[in-house]
Amino acid sequence: MTVLCRKVKENIKNFWQDEDGMGVVEIVLIIVVLIGLVIIFKSQITALVNKLLSKMSSQANKI
């Protein structure tokens, strides 16, 4: 029985120390935050992009 208990303890310890899935979780959280920021600032981002594109277009017409 003590061998079985020791193996169970080792397996639980290894499970808590295993961090292989943490990278995936971190990437998913970063993506969720970025999507949230885009949704929140959508109008400001759209206005900025439109302003930059119109400025580029007017500068290109001068050439």
C-alpha positions in Angstrom: 0.0 0.0 0.0 2.8 2.5 0.7 4.2 2.0 -2.8 0.8 2.8 -4.2 0.4 5.9 -2.0 3.9 7.0 -3.0 3.1 6.6 -6.7 -0.1 8.5 -6.3 1.7 11.4 -4.5 4.3 11.5 -7.2 1.7 11.6 -9.9 -0.2 14.4 -8.2 3.1 16.3 -7.7 4.0 15.8 -11.4 0.6 17.0 -12.5 0.9 20.2 -10.5 4.4 20.9 -11.8 3.5 20.2 -15.5 3.3 23.5 -17.4 3.1 22.3 -21.0 -0.4 23.6 -21.5 0.3 27.0 -20.0 1.7 28.4 -23.2 -1.6 27.7 -25.0 -3.6 29.3 -22.2 -1.4 32.4 -22.3 -1.8 32.8 -26.0 -5.6 32.4 -25.9 -5.8 35.0 -23.1 -3.7 37.5 -25.1 -5.9 36.9 -28.2 -9.0 37.5 -26.1 -7.6 40.7 -24.7 -6.6 42.0 -28.2 -10.1 41.2 -29.6 -11.7 43.0 -26.7 -9.5 46.1 -27.3 -10.4 46.1 -31.0 -14.1 45.9 -30.1 -13.8 48.7 -27.6 -11.8 51.0 -29.8 -13.3 50.0 -33.1 -14.5 53.5 -34.0 -11.2 55.2 -33.1 -9.2 52.6 -35.0 -11.4 53.0 -38.1 -11.1 56.7 -38.0 -7.3 56.5 -37.7 -7.0 54.0 -40.6 -9.3 56.2 -42.8 -7.2 59.3 -42.0 -4.0 57.5 -42.8 -5.3 56.1 -46.1 -6.7 59.4 -47.2 -3.4 61.1 -46.4 -1.5 58.4 -48.3 -3.9 58.8 -51.3 -3.5 62.6 -51.4 0.3 62.2 -51.2 0.3 59.6 -54.0 -1.8 62.0 -56.2 0.9 64.7 -55.8 3.5 62.4 -57.4 
